[in-house]
Amino acid sequence: GLTHWADFRLWPDLPWLMHVQSLLWFAGAIIAAALFYRRLLLPAWVAGLAGLLFAIDDAHGLPAAWIANRNASIGVFFGLLALIAHDRWRREGWGPGAYLAPVALLAGLLAGEIALATGGYLLAYAIFLDTGSWTRRLVSLIPAGVIGAIWWGTYRLTNFGASGSGVYIDPGASPLEFIRAVAERAPILLFGQWALPSGLHNMLSQDAARFVWWLAVALMVAIAGLLLPILKREPVARFFALGMLLSLVPACATFPDDRLLYFAGFGGMGLLALFLSAAWQRADWVPASRIRRLPLQVASWFLIVIHFVFAPFALAMTTNTLKTFNSIINRAASSLPSDPEVTDQVVLIVNSPTAFFSIYGPLLQALNGYPVPRRTLILGSGIYPTTVSRPTANSIAIQPDGGYLVQRGSPRPGHEASQAPFHPAYFHQMLDHLYRDATPMRVGDRILYGGAEVEIAEATEDGRPIEIEVFFDVALEDPSLRWLEWRNGVYIPFEPPAVGEAVVLPEVTFPLW
């Protein structure tokens, strides 16, 4: 928070300087990782290889390029400093490390929950790298444990965390749901760490997502078998592996995405560097026979292509992803009404690919100095066609095909056989759950919404609205109401149908696709 405060105090109109600060924190995390690799890995070129792999890992793209995700770089930077200080204290008897490690951990936790992964690496250090009795090893974790307990208690007492979201899970408030999420998301995140981007999972149909989950499990079993010889022989490899796995646990509190692999990548890239160096140097466990060595060589080249060719390319493309998202929301926002009369009107959007996109519109209008509507109400959200009907002069009914709040990757009703296994629009289905959990709604439920009243006209058995009816104090043609629909990435005027009639709006599309 302090870093953003500095941005807006010192250079509020120079976003490139905000990016410079984010990149400096990113560079700090890379340097800290390289320094710690240098302490753990011999010869030095293996540490350099691990540092290079960590630096070009595409999982760092979003935290480096998205200013709002700067907290991840800060959390990883201070978390790695805590590990370095702890290592110096335990191996070299450097007294200040006993105090600096928990202070650095606290700084990381104050930057973001990603620093919780530090605890996983500290535990892995105590098990595999520390020396002495088990009592001494466990006692060495007490300072970090005290800091973690104080942070967690403050976190809970001051009401931080997630609530009411179908996308973010608070482990403390919903432990069973979180355990299920770990089982579902951890294999996908590991798949993203070692193979293809985990974020692609959010754009799969439900059937394709199940197939990819099993594929991820099979690939992780294969990689575990590949790494088993080095895990048996190298304590530092076991440290990297356990730290990587434990760092994924807090990441499972939300939907899989490679940006959550920032800290996991530290262990993953260290483990990969150890494996590649052993394969290249023909370690004693590498088969002497060329035929028996072939699977190892194929796996090595697969990992080299993924992490030396694809990863830096994907890292660079992350910026383009942000620009694409920026273009979508700016193009849509620029089509909103900006005449002076709109300040006295309620703008009503009858369909939207996801309410998450539409909430940016008024914010961007205000940012650019345009008149802002008195209210903006989003009445329909979904990627499939929407039926809009008019039961009375003062009400309108909205029915997205498939209903509201469908699960990610759900097919359009009646078109299951032709459903695409992959489509970016499935991601929008998930975003509709960002501010809505699975609390059921029933037919007849009424909700006050920005001066209007919404009634659930039809619902599914599990409590999802299928159709809503929205009631107003005035007729729909009243000049206080401004009606819009989404069409090809922009908002265009919408004329409510006559009483007793209905219109079907086509499924939403983005010109950029």
N, C-alpha and C positions, 0 to 999 in steps of 0.2 A: 504493500500500500504506500509506503514511503517513497518508493521509486516512481510510482505514478504521480504522487503529489509533486515530486521534483519536476517531472515532465511538464506538468501543467502550470507550475510556478515559473519555471525557467524558460521553456520554449513551447508554449501552448500552440503556436501556429506553425511549428516546424516538426511535423511527424517523422521526418527522416532522422532527426536527432533522437526521437523516441526509439526508433528502430536501432540506431547506433547503440543506445544503452542496452537494449535487449540482446544485441549481438555481442556486446562486451560480457554480459552475464553468461551467454552461451560459450564464449571463448574461455571464460573462467572455469566453467564446468569441464570443458575438454582438457584444459591444463591440469586441473585437479585430478581428473581421471588418469592422465598420462603420468603424473607424479606418483600416484598410488600404484599403477601398473609397474613403474620402475622399481618400486620397493618390493614387489612381490614376484616379478618374473625375471628369469635369467635364461639366456644371455640378454643383453640390453636390446637387441634387435627384436626379440619376441615382445618385450614391453612396447617398443615402438610400433610393432604391427598391431598390437591390441589398441594402442592409442589412435592409430590411423583408422582402424575399423570403427572405433567409437565416434571419431570425429565425422565420418562420412555416413553414419547410420541415418537412414531416412526417417527414423522415428523421431529425430530431433527437429525436423523441419518446421512443424507447427509451433512448438515453443519458441523457436528462434525467430520465426517470421510473423507470428501473431502476437501483437503487443499485449493483449489481454492474457496470454498464456505464459508471459515472462516468469511468473511465479514458479513454473516447473524448473527453469534453468537455475533460479536462485535456490530453490529447495535442493536440487541435486548438487550444486556447488558447495553449499554449506554442509550437506550430508557427507560428501566425499572428504571435505576438510575434517569433519568429525572422525571419519575412519582413519585418515592419515595420522591425526593426533593420537588416536587410540592405539594405532599400530606402533608408533614411536614410544608411547608409554609402556606398552606391554613387552616389546622386543628389546628396546634400548634403555629402558628404565628412565625415560625422559619425564621427569616429574610434572612439568606444566601440562603435558598431554592429558593427565587425569582430569584437569580442570577445563582445558580448552575443548576437549571432545564434547562434553555435555553442553557447553556454551554454544559451540557450532551447531550441535543438534537442535538446540532451542531456536537458533536463528533460522535453521531450515524449516522447522515446524511452523514458525511464524510466517514463513513465506507460502507454505502450502502443504496439504496432506501428503504430497508425493514424498516428503522427507520421512514419512513413517517407514519407508523401505530401508532407511539406515538401520533401524532396529533389527531387521532381518539379516543384514550383512554383519552386524555386531554379534548376533547369535551364531551365525555361521563361523565367524572368526573365533569365537570362544570354543566352538566344537572342534574345528579342524586346524587352526593355526596357532592358537594360544598354547602355552606350555604350563607345566605345574599341575597341581591337583585340580580335580573338578570343582572343589570348593573355591579355590582361588580364581578359577575361570569364571564361575558364576558371580563371585563377589565383584569382579571387574565390571560386570554389567549393571551394577547397582546405580552408579551415577546417571547413566543413560536412562535406566528404568525410572528413577525419581523424576527426571525431566519429563519423560513421557507421561508419567502419571499426573504430574501437575498440569501439563498441557491438556491431557484428555479431560481431567476434571474441569478445568476452565472452559474447555470447548463445550462440554455438556451443560455446565451451569449458565453459560451465556447464550445458550440456544443456537449454537452453530450446528451444521449438519444438513441433512436433506429430509424433507417431509412433504408428503402429498405428490411425489413424483413417481411416474412409472418407469423412469429412465435411471434415476439416481437412487441408490439404496443406502440407508444409514445402517451400518452393521450393528451399532449399539441398540437401535430402536427396532430393527427387524432382523434378528440373527438368523432365523430359519430361512427367510427369503434370501439373505446374503449367502448362506451356505449353498443354496440352489444356484445362485448366480455364479459362485466360484466354479462349481462343477460345469456350468454351461460356458462360461467365458474364459476360464484359464486356458483350456486347450486352444481356443481361437487366438488368444494373446501370444501363446507360445508359438503357434503357427506363424503369427506375424513377426515374431522375433527371429525365427530361423528360416522362413520361406517367404511367403507372399504377404502383402499388407493385410492386417487384421480388419481394417475398416471396410474392406470389400464384403465382409460378412453381413454388414448392415444393408447391403443392396441386393441380397439374395432372397428368392422366394422361400417359403417355409420348408418345402421339400428339399430345395438346393442347400439351405442352411443346415438341415439335418445331415445331408450327405457330406458337406464340408466339415462338420463337427467330427464325424467318424474318420474322415480323411486326416484331419488334424491330429486326432488321437493316434492313428496308425503311424503318421509321420513322426510324432514325438517318441513313440516306442522305437521306431527305427533309429532316430538320432540318439536316443538313450543307449541303444545297443552299440552304435558307432562310437560313442564317447566312453563306454564302459571300461575299456582297457586303461585309458588315461585317468579316469576317475579312481580306479583301483590303485594306481601308482602315485598320483600327485595330490597331496593334501590341498594345495592351492586350487586345483581344479574342482575339488569337492566344495571348497569355500565359494568359488564363483557360482557353481551350480545351485547350491542351497540358497545363497543370497539372491540369485536370479528368481528362483521359485517363490521364495518368501516375499520378494518385492512385488510379485504379481497379485498377491492377496488383496491389498487395499485397492489396486487398480480395477479389481472386479466389481467395485461398487457402482460402476457405470458401464455404458455400452462399449464394446471392444473398439479400440482405435490405437494406432501405432504411437500416438503422442503419449500414451500411458506407459510405454515401454522405455522411457528415458532412463530410469534407474535400473530396470531389468537389463537394459542393454549393456550396462557396465559389466555385470557378471557374464552376460552372454558373449560379449566381444572378447573378454579375457579368456573364456573357455574356448572360443573359436580359435584364437591365436595359439593357444597351447596345442589344440588338435592339429592345426595346419602345420605348425612348426615340427611336431612329432612326425607327421606324415611325410613332410619334405625331407627330414633328416633320417628317415628310415629308423625310427626308434625300435627298441628290441621287441616290442609287441606287434610291429608291422610285419605281415607275412612276407617271407622271402620269395615264395613262388609268385610269378607274375600273374597267373590265373587267379590265385587266392587274393592277390592284392588289387585286382581289378575293381571289385565293389568299393573298396576304400578310395581308389583314385577317382571313380565316377562321383562318389559322394563329395570328395574334396573339390572337384571342378564345379559341381552343382553349387556348393557353398561359396566358392570364389565368384562365380557369375552373379549369384544373388547379392553378395555383400561388397563386391568390388566394382561391379558393372551396373547392376540395377539400382542398388542403394543410393549412390551419389546422384544418379539421374532422377530418382524419385525425390531425393532431398531437394534438388533444384526445382522440381515440378510442384512442390508444395506451395511455393509462392504463387504459381499460376492458379492453383486451386483456390487460394484466397482471393485472387483477382477475379476469378470466375464467380465466386459467391458474391463479391462486391458488385460485379456487373449486374447480376440478377436482381439484387435488392435495390440498387440504384435505379435501374431501368424501371422497375415496378414503382418505386417511390416517385419518380419523375412524372409518372402518368396520373398520380392522384390530383384531385382538383386543388387549385391554388389561388382561386379568385377570392377577393375579400369577403364575399358572402359566406364562404365556407366556415368562417369563424363562428357563425351563429347556427351552424347546421350539425346534424348527426350523420356521419358517413357510415353507410351500411354495406358491408362486403358479403355478398351472398354465396360466394365460393372462393376457395383459396387452396393451393396445393398443401399448405400447412399453415396454421395460425402463426407459427414461429416466424415465418418469413414476413407475414403481413404486419406484425407489430413493429417492424423496423420503419415502415412508411412514415408515420407521423413524426418519429424521432428525426429522420433525415430531413423532413420538411422543416422542422424547427431549426435544425443545425444549419440549413442553407438559407434561413431567413424568410421562408415562405409562410403564408397564413396557415394555421393549423386548425382542423375541425374542432368543434366543441367536444365531440366524442367520435371515436371510431370503433364500431362494433363489428366483429367478425362472426357471421352467422353460420357459415358453412365451411368445412375443411375436409379435404380428402382428394385423392389422386384420380378417382373415377368420376363418371358423369354425376351431376346433381340435378334432382328434380325440384323445381320451385313452383309451389301452388299457392292459391289465395282463397282460404276458406271464407273470410269475411272482409269487409272494407278496411278494417283496422288490424288485420293480422296477415301473416305470411307463414307458410310452412316450407321447411327445408329438409330434403332427404338425400344425403349423399349415397350413391350406390354402394351398398355394403354397410351403411351406417357410419356413425361416428366412432372414433377411437379404436379402429381396427388394429390388429396386431401386425407388426412389421412383416412384410412379405405376403400378406393376405391377398388372395386372388379376387378379381372382380366376380361377383356372383353370376353364375351361369356361364362363365368363361374359364373355368378351372383348367380344362384340357389344353387351352391355348396360352396359358400364363407363361410369361417369359421367366426363365430361371434367374436372370440377372437384370436389374434395372435400377438406375439411381433414384427413381421416384420412391422406391420402397423405404429409402432413408427418411423421406418426409412422413411416411406413416408412423415411424418411430418418434419423430419430433413432436407429433401431436400429443404424445404421452409425457412430454418434458415437464409440464405443469399439471398433469392429471394422473392420479393413481387409479387403481382398479375399484375404487368405491362405487358400488352399484347404484344405478338410477332406475326408478320405476315409472311406469306409465302414470301420469297425473302429477308427478313431481313438478313444482313450480320454482323458478329461480329468477330473482330480480337481477337484471343485467343492463346497467347503464341507462336507466330510465324506462326500459322496456321490461316485459315479463315473458320468460321462456317457459313453456310447458312441454314435458316429455309426452309426445303423442303416441309413440310406439317404441318398444325397447326389446332387446334380445333377452334370452333366458339368463345370461350372465350379467345383465344390467347395463349394457351399452345402449345409448340412444340410437334408434334407427331413423326416427323422424321427430323434428321439433316444430312447435308452432310458437311464433313470436307475436306478442300483442303490444299495440301502441295506443297512446291516448288520442292519436289523430289518424286520419286516413293516410294510406301509404303515399298518396300524391301530394301530401302537405309539403310546402316549400322548406319546412324545417328538416326534412329528410332528404339525403342525397344517396341514391342507389348506385352501386358499382358491381361489376362482375370481373373475374379474372379471365383473360383471353390472350393466349400466346405470350405470356410473360408480362402483360401490362393490365392495368385496370381500365375498363371502358364503361360508359354509362349503361345502366340496366333499367329497363322499364318493367315494373311489377305487372304480372298478368291481371286480367280482369277477374272479378269475383267469380269463383267456381271454375276457373281455368288453370292450366299448368303449362310450364315450359321445361324442357330438359336442356341443361347446359352441358357441353361436351367435356370430356375428361381434360384435365389441365395438362399443358405442355410448356416446355421451355425452349425458346428458339436456339439457345446455346447447345442443345442436344440434337 
